[in-house]
């Protein structure tokens, strides 16, 4: 099993979504790609995961495989890599690009982000 907080996990099933993101305390950072990312494509997300304190899980989603799920966060997987910082407990999220994700994640850790986040009517599930 991946070491949570240091690895970027693929979300390819409802159980993975629950185990690595929605079912955990704290924030989850979802990166959206057009397909399975190459090692080069996922490198910036891995770098973010390694420099972020524990308590935030990082995962990626194939937006072409799960377009309704991605669209619920305003993502489509096209470059530059879109990243959603998700607070499952409050059903809130903030979408940005990988280039602007680090300061947003820092604000989430500091507890200053949640009031600025968009509200989800419910936590979206992967497309069936």
mmCIF file of the C-alpha atoms, coordinates in Angstrom:
data_MODEL
# 
_entry.id   MODEL 
# 
loop_
_atom_site.group_PDB 
_atom_site.id 
_atom_site.type_symbol 
_atom_site.label_atom_id 
_atom_site.label_alt_id 
_atom_site.label_comp_id 
_atom_site.label_asym_id 
_atom_site.label_entity_id 
_atom_site.label_seq_id 
_atom_site.pdbx_PDB_ins_code 
_atom_site.Cartn_x 
_atom_site.Cartn_y 
_atom_site.Cartn_z 
_atom_site.occupancy 
_atom_site.B_iso_or_equiv 
_atom_site.pdbx_formal_charge 
_atom_site.auth_seq_id 
_atom_site.auth_comp_id 
_atom_site.auth_asym_id 
_atom_site.auth_atom_id 
_atom_site.pdbx_PDB_model_num 
ATOM 1   C CA . UNK A 1 1   ? 0.000   0.000  0.000   1.00 0.00 ? 1   UNK A CA 1 
ATOM 2   C CA . UNK A 1 2   ? 1.243   3.512  -0.729  1.00 0.00 ? 2   UNK A CA 1 
ATOM 3   C CA . UNK A 1 3   ? 2.511   5.641  2.118   1.00 0.00 ? 3   UNK A CA 1 
ATOM 4   C CA . UNK A 1 4   ? -0.228  8.204  2.542   1.00 0.00 ? 4   UNK A CA 1 
ATOM 5   C CA . UNK A 1 5   ? 0.912   11.774 2.434   1.00 0.00 ? 5   UNK A CA 1 
ATOM 6   C CA . UNK A 1 6   ? 4.004   11.036 0.376   1.00 0.00 ? 6   UNK A CA 1 
ATOM 7   C CA . UNK A 1 7   ? 2.737   9.225  -2.715  1.00 0.00 ? 7   UNK A CA 1 
ATOM 8   C CA . UNK A 1 8   ? 0.287   10.172 -5.431  1.00 0.00 ? 8   UNK A CA 1 
ATOM 9   C CA . UNK A 1 9   ? -2.376  7.456  -5.664  1.00 0.00 ? 9   UNK A CA 1 
ATOM 10  C CA . UNK A 1 10  ? -4.544  6.696  -8.691  1.00 0.00 ? 10  UNK A CA 1 
ATOM 11  C CA . UNK A 1 11  ? -8.259  7.050  -8.028  1.00 0.00 ? 11  UNK A CA 1 
ATOM 12  C CA . UNK A 1 12  ? -9.784  4.399  -10.249 1.00 0.00 ? 12  UNK A CA 1 
ATOM 13  C CA . UNK A 1 13  ? -12.546 2.967  -8.079  1.00 0.00 ? 13  UNK A CA 1 
ATOM 14  C CA . UNK A 1 14  ? -15.135 4.063  -5.552  1.00 0.00 ? 14  UNK A CA 1 
ATOM 15  C CA . UNK A 1 15  ? -13.203 2.286  -2.800  1.00 0.00 ? 15  UNK A CA 1 
ATOM 16  C CA . UNK A 1 16  ? -9.961  4.102  -3.725  1.00 0.00 ? 16  UNK A CA 1 
ATOM 17  C CA . UNK A 1 17  ? -11.823 7.414  -3.677  1.00 0.00 ? 17  UNK A CA 1 
ATOM 18  C CA . UNK A 1 18  ? -13.137 6.611  -0.205  1.00 0.00 ? 18  UNK A CA 1 
ATOM 19  C CA . UNK A 1 19  ? -9.879  5.162  1.163   1.00 0.00 ? 19  UNK A CA 1 
ATOM 20  C CA . UNK A 1 20  ? -7.499  7.815  -0.115  1.00 0.00 ? 20  UNK A CA 1 
ATOM 21  C CA . UNK A 1 21  ? -9.636  10.925 -0.227  1.00 0.00 ? 21  UNK A CA 1 
ATOM 22  C CA . UNK A 1 22  ? -13.214 11.269 0.948   1.00 0.00 ? 22  UNK A CA 1 
ATOM 23  C CA . UNK A 1 23  ? -13.048 8.852  3.873   1.00 0.00 ? 23  UNK A CA 1 
ATOM 24  C CA . UNK A 1 24  ? -10.063 10.515 5.533   1.00 0.00 ? 24  UNK A CA 1 
ATOM 25  C CA . UNK A 1 25  ? -9.725  13.488 7.810   1.00 0.00 ? 25  UNK A CA 1 
ATOM 26  C CA . UNK A 1 26  ? -8.031  16.538 6.389   1.00 0.00 ? 26  UNK A CA 1 
ATOM 27  C CA . UNK A 1 27  ? -7.666  17.663 2.829   1.00 0.00 ? 27  UNK A CA 1 
ATOM 28  C CA . UNK A 1 28  ? -7.268  15.676 -0.353  1.00 0.00 ? 28  UNK A CA 1 
ATOM 29  C CA . UNK A 1 29  ? -5.533  17.065 -3.431  1.00 0.00 ? 29  UNK A CA 1 
ATOM 30  C CA . UNK A 1 30  ? -6.832  15.620 -6.707  1.00 0.00 ? 30  UNK A CA 1 
ATOM 31  C CA . UNK A 1 31  ? -4.857  16.142 -9.922  1.00 0.00 ? 31  UNK A CA 1 
ATOM 32  C CA . UNK A 1 32  ? -6.786  15.675 -13.174 1.00 0.00 ? 32  UNK A CA 1 
ATOM 33  C CA . UNK A 1 33  ? -5.140  14.289 -16.327 1.00 0.00 ? 33  UNK A CA 1 
ATOM 34  C CA . UNK A 1 34  ? -6.384  13.431 -19.842 1.00 0.00 ? 34  UNK A CA 1 
ATOM 35  C CA . UNK A 1 35  ? -5.148  9.846  -19.417 1.00 0.00 ? 35  UNK A CA 1 
ATOM 36  C CA . UNK A 1 36  ? -2.654  7.964  -17.262 1.00 0.00 ? 36  UNK A CA 1 
ATOM 37  C CA . UNK A 1 37  ? 0.071   10.538 -16.611 1.00 0.00 ? 37  UNK A CA 1 
ATOM 38  C CA . UNK A 1 38  ? 3.655   9.845  -17.614 1.00 0.00 ? 38  UNK A CA 1 
ATOM 39  C CA . UNK A 1 39  ? 6.292   10.019 -14.872 1.00 0.00 ? 39  UNK A CA 1 
ATOM 40  C CA . UNK A 1 40  ? 7.242   13.478 -16.189 1.00 0.00 ? 40  UNK A CA 1 
ATOM 41  C CA . UNK A 1 41  ? 3.635   14.685 -16.098 1.00 0.00 ? 41  UNK A CA 1 
ATOM 42  C CA . UNK A 1 42  ? 3.050   13.563 -12.517 1.00 0.00 ? 42  UNK A CA 1 
ATOM 43  C CA . UNK A 1 43  ? 6.409   14.834 -11.234 1.00 0.00 ? 43  UNK A CA 1 
ATOM 44  C CA . UNK A 1 44  ? 5.127   18.295 -10.157 1.00 0.00 ? 44  UNK A CA 1 
ATOM 45  C CA . UNK A 1 45  ? 2.321   16.666 -8.129  1.00 0.00 ? 45  UNK A CA 1 
ATOM 46  C CA . UNK A 1 46  ? 4.791   14.222 -6.545  1.00 0.00 ? 46  UNK A CA 1 
ATOM 47  C CA . UNK A 1 47  ? 7.064   17.146 -5.650  1.00 0.00 ? 47  UNK A CA 1 
ATOM 48  C CA . UNK A 1 48  ? 4.125   18.919 -3.981  1.00 0.00 ? 48  UNK A CA 1 
ATOM 49  C CA . UNK A 1 49  ? 3.240   15.760 -2.042  1.00 0.00 ? 49  UNK A CA 1 
ATOM 50  C CA . UNK A 1 50  ? 6.800   15.393 -0.768  1.00 0.00 ? 50  UNK A CA 1 
ATOM 51  C CA . UNK A 1 51  ? 7.063   18.981 0.431   1.00 0.00 ? 51  UNK A CA 1 
ATOM 52  C CA . UNK A 1 52  ? 3.636   19.116 2.076   1.00 0.00 ? 52  UNK A CA 1 
ATOM 53  C CA . UNK A 1 53  ? 3.149   18.220 5.717   1.00 0.00 ? 53  UNK A CA 1 
ATOM 54  C CA . UNK A 1 54  ? 1.310   15.046 6.625   1.00 0.00 ? 54  UNK A CA 1 
ATOM 55  C CA . UNK A 1 55  ? -2.458  15.053 6.768   1.00 0.00 ? 55  UNK A CA 1 
ATOM 56  C CA . UNK A 1 56  ? -3.024  15.896 3.107   1.00 0.00 ? 56  UNK A CA 1 
ATOM 57  C CA . UNK A 1 57  ? -3.400  13.044 0.647   1.00 0.00 ? 57  UNK A CA 1 
ATOM 58  C CA . UNK A 1 58  ? -2.538  13.392 -3.022  1.00 0.00 ? 58  UNK A CA 1 
ATOM 59  C CA . UNK A 1 59  ? -4.215  11.454 -5.814  1.00 0.00 ? 59  UNK A CA 1 
ATOM 60  C CA . UNK A 1 60  ? -4.797  11.641 -9.547  1.00 0.00 ? 60  UNK A CA 1 
ATOM 61  C CA . UNK A 1 61  ? -7.832  10.983 -11.709 1.00 0.00 ? 61  UNK A CA 1 
ATOM 62  C CA . UNK A 1 62  ? -8.147  10.201 -15.420 1.00 0.00 ? 62  UNK A CA 1 
ATOM 63  C CA . UNK A 1 63  ? -10.642 12.912 -16.431 1.00 0.00 ? 63  UNK A CA 1 
ATOM 64  C CA . UNK A 1 64  ? -11.421 11.192 -19.745 1.00 0.00 ? 64  UNK A CA 1 
ATOM 65  C CA . UNK A 1 65  ? -12.383 8.017  -17.915 1.00 0.00 ? 65  UNK A CA 1 
ATOM 66  C CA . UNK A 1 66  ? -14.400 9.895  -15.255 1.00 0.00 ? 66  UNK A CA 1 
ATOM 67  C CA . UNK A 1 67  ? -15.603 13.082 -17.010 1.00 0.00 ? 67  UNK A CA 1 
ATOM 68  C CA . UNK A 1 68  ? -18.648 13.701 -14.800 1.00 0.00 ? 68  UNK A CA 1 
ATOM 69  C CA . UNK A 1 69  ? -16.545 13.370 -11.653 1.00 0.00 ? 69  UNK A CA 1 
ATOM 70  C CA . UNK A 1 70  ? -13.910 15.746 -13.055 1.00 0.00 ? 70  UNK A CA 1 
ATOM 71  C CA . UNK A 1 71  ? -16.556 18.210 -14.250 1.00 0.00 ? 71  UNK A CA 1 
ATOM 72  C CA . UNK A 1 72  ? -18.069 18.414 -10.773 1.00 0.00 ? 72  UNK A CA 1 
ATOM 73  C CA . UNK A 1 73  ? -14.798 20.118 -9.769  1.00 0.00 ? 73  UNK A CA 1 
ATOM 74  C CA . UNK A 1 74  ? -14.650 22.204 -12.941 1.00 0.00 ? 74  UNK A CA 1 
ATOM 75  C CA . UNK A 1 75  ? -11.852 20.074 -14.398 1.00 0.00 ? 75  UNK A CA 1 
ATOM 76  C CA . UNK A 1 76  ? -11.475 18.345 -17.757 1.00 0.00 ? 76  UNK A CA 1 
ATOM 77  C CA . UNK A 1 77  ? -7.924  17.014 -17.575 1.00 0.00 ? 77  UNK A CA 1 
ATOM 78  C CA . UNK A 1 78  ? -6.485  19.309 -20.223 1.00 0.00 ? 78  UNK A CA 1 
ATOM 79  C CA . UNK A 1 79  ? -3.069  20.901 -19.610 1.00 0.00 ? 79  UNK A CA 1 
ATOM 80  C CA . UNK A 1 80  ? -1.900  22.640 -17.553 1.00 0.00 ? 80  UNK A CA 1 
ATOM 81  C CA . UNK A 1 81  ? -2.671  20.057 -14.871 1.00 0.00 ? 81  UNK A CA 1 
ATOM 82  C CA . UNK A 1 82  ? -5.769  21.034 -12.912 1.00 0.00 ? 82  UNK A CA 1 
ATOM 83  C CA . UNK A 1 83  ? -5.711  20.397 -9.188  1.00 0.00 ? 83  UNK A CA 1 
ATOM 84  C CA . UNK A 1 84  ? -8.665  20.387 -6.789  1.00 0.00 ? 84  UNK A CA 1 
ATOM 85  C CA . UNK A 1 85  ? -7.964  20.918 -3.095  1.00 0.00 ? 85  UNK A CA 1 
ATOM 86  C CA . UNK A 1 86  ? -10.890 19.124 -1.444  1.00 0.00 ? 86  UNK A CA 1 
ATOM 87  C CA . UNK A 1 87  ? -12.194 19.304 2.112   1.00 0.00 ? 87  UNK A CA 1 
ATOM 88  C CA . UNK A 1 88  ? -14.457 16.209 2.274   1.00 0.00 ? 88  UNK A CA 1 
ATOM 89  C CA . UNK A 1 89  ? -15.757 16.988 5.766   1.00 0.00 ? 89  UNK A CA 1 
ATOM 90  C CA . UNK A 1 90  ? -17.222 20.336 4.684   1.00 0.00 ? 90  UNK A CA 1 
ATOM 91  C CA . UNK A 1 91  ? -17.938 19.209 1.089   1.00 0.00 ? 91  UNK A CA 1 
ATOM 92  C CA . UNK A 1 92  ? -15.890 22.107 -0.265  1.00 0.00 ? 92  UNK A CA 1 
ATOM 93  C CA . UNK A 1 93  ? -13.209 22.456 -2.903  1.00 0.00 ? 93  UNK A CA 1 
ATOM 94  C CA . UNK A 1 94  ? -11.003 24.947 -4.670  1.00 0.00 ? 94  UNK A CA 1 
ATOM 95  C CA . UNK A 1 95  ? -9.712  24.346 -8.210  1.00 0.00 ? 95  UNK A CA 1 
ATOM 96  C CA . UNK A 1 96  ? -6.433  25.704 -9.517  1.00 0.00 ? 96  UNK A CA 1 
ATOM 97  C CA . UNK A 1 97  ? -3.557  24.687 -11.767 1.00 0.00 ? 97  UNK A CA 1 
ATOM 98  C CA . UNK A 1 98  ? -0.492  22.833 -10.561 1.00 0.00 ? 98  UNK A CA 1 
ATOM 99  C CA . UNK A 1 99  ? 1.568   26.025 -10.863 1.00 0.00 ? 99  UNK A CA 1 
ATOM 100 C CA . UNK A 1 100 ? -0.634  27.778 -8.284  1.00 0.00 ? 100 UNK A CA 1 
ATOM 101 C CA . UNK A 1 101 ? -1.379  24.830 -6.004  1.00 0.00 ? 101 UNK A CA 1 
ATOM 102 C CA . UNK A 1 102 ? 1.385   25.215 -3.400  1.00 0.00 ? 102 UNK A CA 1 
ATOM 103 C CA . UNK A 1 103 ? 0.177   28.484 -1.817  1.00 0.00 ? 103 UNK A CA 1 
ATOM 104 C CA . UNK A 1 104 ? -3.403  27.186 -1.809  1.00 0.00 ? 104 UNK A CA 1 
ATOM 105 C CA . UNK A 1 105 ? -2.320  23.998 -0.027  1.00 0.00 ? 105 UNK A CA 1 
ATOM 106 C CA . UNK A 1 106 ? -0.368  26.089 2.500   1.00 0.00 ? 106 UNK A CA 1 
ATOM 107 C CA . UNK A 1 107 ? -3.536  28.105 3.184   1.00 0.00 ? 107 UNK A CA 1 
ATOM 108 C CA . UNK A 1 108 ? -5.480  24.866 3.652   1.00 0.00 ? 108 UNK A CA 1 
ATOM 109 C CA . UNK A 1 109 ? -2.920  23.648 6.206   1.00 0.00 ? 109 UNK A CA 1 
ATOM 110 C CA . UNK A 1 110 ? -3.122  26.991 8.022   1.00 0.00 ? 110 UNK A CA 1 
ATOM 111 C CA . UNK A 1 111 ? -6.915  26.676 8.178   1.00 0.00 ? 111 UNK A CA 1 
ATOM 112 C CA . UNK A 1 112 ? -7.396  29.835 6.156   1.00 0.00 ? 112 UNK A CA 1 
ATOM 113 C CA . UNK A 1 113 ? -8.779  28.308 2.942   1.00 0.00 ? 113 UNK A CA 1 
ATOM 114 C CA . UNK A 1 114 ? -12.061 26.651 3.890   1.00 0.00 ? 114 UNK A CA 1 
ATOM 115 C CA . UNK A 1 115 ? -14.122 29.862 4.023   1.00 0.00 ? 115 UNK A CA 1 
ATOM 116 C CA . UNK A 1 116 ? -13.094 30.736 0.441   1.00 0.00 ? 116 UNK A CA 1 
ATOM 117 C CA . UNK A 1 117 ? -13.826 27.313 -1.027  1.00 0.00 ? 117 UNK A CA 1 
ATOM 118 C CA . UNK A 1 118 ? -16.743 26.500 -3.313  1.00 0.00 ? 118 UNK A CA 1 
ATOM 119 C CA . UNK A 1 119 ? -19.519 24.379 -1.807  1.00 0.00 ? 119 UNK A CA 1 
ATOM 120 C CA . UNK A 1 120 ? -20.422 21.003 -3.321  1.00 0.00 ? 120 UNK A CA 1 
ATOM 121 C CA . UNK A 1 121 ? -24.068 19.930 -2.943  1.00 0.00 ? 121 UNK A CA 1 
ATOM 122 C CA . UNK A 1 122 ? -22.695 16.471 -2.157  1.00 0.00 ? 122 UNK A CA 1 
ATOM 123 C CA . UNK A 1 123 ? -19.395 14.693 -2.599  1.00 0.00 ? 123 UNK A CA 1 
ATOM 124 C CA . UNK A 1 124 ? -19.301 13.507 -6.218  1.00 0.00 ? 124 UNK A CA 1 
ATOM 125 C CA . UNK A 1 125 ? -18.767 9.852  -6.962  1.00 0.00 ? 125 UNK A CA 1 
ATOM 126 C CA . UNK A 1 126 ? -16.870 8.305  -9.854  1.00 0.00 ? 126 UNK A CA 1 
ATOM 127 C CA . UNK A 1 127 ? -18.848 7.848  -13.073 1.00 0.00 ? 127 UNK A CA 1 
ATOM 128 C CA . UNK A 1 128 ? -20.412 4.408  -13.306 1.00 0.00 ? 128 UNK A CA 1 
# 
